[in-house]
Amino acid sequence: MRDSDRYLAQAEAVARLAARADSPAEREVYLSIAEGWRKLATEASRNERQDVDLAGEPRSYDARE
């Protein structure tokens, strides 16, 4: 599973928590966290596309493998 998919799954899980929140304040906290996961998923998706575009060229983090 790609990181972007995992992050979106996290966002959905936190959004479900928001739907069951006991107070508006708690709901807002969960929604804020879910939005953070969505933004992270968007960034990860961009990076994943970049990795595909640059296939064959070493990535800086490959040196650690």
Steps between C-alpha positions, in 0.01 A plus 500: 500500500631843410559756772238732350238224529597433862474870583155523340390197701619676816305812400185292454546327835543833680199645316294209633618590850390858435154378406471327840652784703318599817555873466548756225849575631600135482350474150705800384821345632431176312409686182821701523703181538316340206579803286867466592497137384335606172767764440770246574336257255497768231870569551583129503304453178701778334822334613383160379425643155842664498663167584323342202603787272861461607501120483846375435670798657619445858310679771688651791338266751598190295858543614398382848358171374 
